Amino acid sequence: MTVTTDSIRELLNRPRGLNEATITEYITLRTAEVNKIARGTEYLASDSDNAVTTDLKETAIKSLVCMDCLLVLINTIPSIYPTDEEQKAVDQRYQHQLKSFTKRADEIKMMISGKGGTAFATKATKTRQE
């Protein structure tokens, strides 16, 4: 399964005013970012439990793209929703979704990044030779 514009639209409940090109561009940007920060196999065996799976990378990309798209929607809401009442209701919904996706994206980025992504246990060594 790959990250598509339709999957992003489904996650965001098909909002009005979100261009296909915007979603595609954010997918491209975030895919490059996730591939850069993901733990590679240069230090880990490819069958290691600590290696980052494709599914986890795609989850990170989806969360980050949804976060970006929500920011675009929040910044362009006045041009989409004409009345103040409708705008306030939609704005609150987008704000809650944005908080949720931001938290999820941060957690997933920490899981896939090399920094803190793996842990190796070592025994204590003696620093002094006797």
C-alpha positions as semicolon CSV with decimal commas, in nm:
position;residue;x (nm);y (nm);z (nm)
1;M;0,000;0,000;0,000
2;T;0,133;0,340;-0,089
3;V;0,043;0,687;0,027
4;T;-0,205;0,839;-0,218
5;T;-0,405;1,159;-0,233
6;D;-0,724;0,956;-0,185
7;S;-0,593;0,800;0,136
8;I;-0,507;1,145;0,270
9;R;-0,854;1,276;0,176
10;E;-1,015;0,982;0,352
11;L;-0,815;1,045;0,670
12;L;-0,927;1,408;0,668
13;N;-1,294;1,322;0,593
14;R;-1,283;1,467;0,242
15;P;-1,258;1,839;0,324
16;R;-1,362;2,109;0,078
17;G;-1,098;2,334;-0,070
18;L;-0,801;2,096;-0,065
19;N;-0,626;2,075;-0,403
20;E;-0,493;1,749;-0,543
21;A;-0,163;1,918;-0,631
22;T;-0,117;2,038;-0,274
23;I;-0,156;1,688;-0,135
24;T;0,077;1,542;-0,400
25;E;0,346;1,801;-0,325
26;Y;0,328;1,738;0,049
27;I;0,351;1,362;-0,010
28;T;0,667;1,417;-0,214
29;L;0,823;1,643;0,050
30;R;0,737;1,424;0,346
31;T;0,844;1,102;0,172
32;A;1,192;1,245;0,124
33;E;1,202;1,361;0,488
34;V;1,088;1,025;0,627
35;N;1,333;0,831;0,410
36;K;1,612;1,056;0,533
37;I;1,541;1,019;0,905
38;A;1,442;0,651;0,904
39;R;1,691;0,407;1,048
40;G;1,868;0,238;0,763
41;T;2,012;-0,109;0,743
42;E;2,372;0,009;0,745
43;Y;2,388;-0,061;1,119
44;L;2,112;-0,317;1,153
45;A;2,045;-0,644;0,978
46;S;1,754;-0,616;0,736
47;D;1,565;-0,885;0,929
48;S;1,626;-0,714;1,263
49;D;1,330;-0,632;1,484
50;N;1,464;-0,275;1,504
51;A;1,461;-0,214;1,127
52;V;1,196;0,031;1,008
53;T;0,923;-0,133;0,804
54;T;0,762;0,017;0,495
55;D;0,428;0,027;0,675
56;L;0,573;0,238;0,955
57;K;0,728;0,478;0,704
58;E;0,395;0,512;0,524
59;T;0,217;0,578;0,852
60;A;0,465;0,855;0,928
61;I;0,419;1,006;0,583
62;K;0,039;0,998;0,615
63;S;0,045;1,165;0,956
64;L;0,284;1,436;0,843
65;V;0,093;1,506;0,521
66;C;-0,238;1,523;0,709
67;M;-0,080;1,769;0,949
68;D;0,040;1,985;0,658
69;C;-0,296;1,970;0,481
70;L;-0,480;2,069;0,798
71;L;-0,253;2,371;0,833
72;V;-0,336;2,469;0,476
73;L;-0,708;2,429;0,545
74;I;-0,692;2,631;0,866
75;N;-0,513;2,913;0,686
76;T;-0,762;2,916;0,396
77;I;-1,092;2,857;0,579
78;P;-1,230;3,212;0,530
79;S;-1,225;3,164;0,153
80;I;-1,408;2,829;0,174
81;Y;-1,673;2,886;0,443
82;P;-1,868;3,210;0,398
83;T;-2,050;3,248;0,732
84;D;-1,881;3,304;1,065
85;E;-2,085;3,033;1,239
86;E;-1,987;2,768;0,986
87;Q;-1,627;2,885;0,987
88;K;-1,595;2,862;1,366
89;A;-1,734;2,509;1,379
90;V;-1,507;2,384;1,103
91;D;-1,207;2,570;1,244
92;Q;-1,252;2,398;1,582
93;R;-1,276;2,058;1,417
94;Y;-0,960;2,120;1,215
95;Q;-0,775;2,245;1,525
96;H;-0,857;1,924;1,714
97;Q;-0,757;1,710;1,418
98;L;-0,433;1,907;1,384
99;K;-0,342;1,848;1,749
100;S;-0,409;1,477;1,710
101;F;-0,208;1,440;1,389
102;T;0,079;1,651;1,525
103;K;0,109;1,432;1,834
104;R;0,089;1,113;1,626
105;A;0,342;1,238;1,372
106;D;0,591;1,335;1,642
107;E;0,562;0,994;1,807
108;I;0,609;0,809;1,478
109;K;0,904;1,025;1,374
110;M;1,074;0,941;1,703
111;M;1,009;0,570;1,647
112;I;1,158;0,559;1,298
113;S;1,451;0,792;1,348
114;G;1,797;0,662;1,418
115;K;1,819;0,882;1,726
116;G;1,675;0,684;2,012
117;G;1,524;0,431;1,775
118;T;1,733;0,139;1,885
119;A;1,898;0,044;2,208
120;F;2,190;-0,187;2,263
121;A;2,271;-0,327;2,604
122;T;2,635;-0,332;2,704
123;K;2,801;-0,463;3,014
124;A;2,996;-0,243;3,249
125;T;3,367;-0,244;3,184
126;K;3,659;-0,180;3,408
127;T;3,832;0,143;3,328
128;R;4,146;0,065;3,522
129;Q;4,395;-0,206;3,440
130;E;4,532;-0,387;3,745
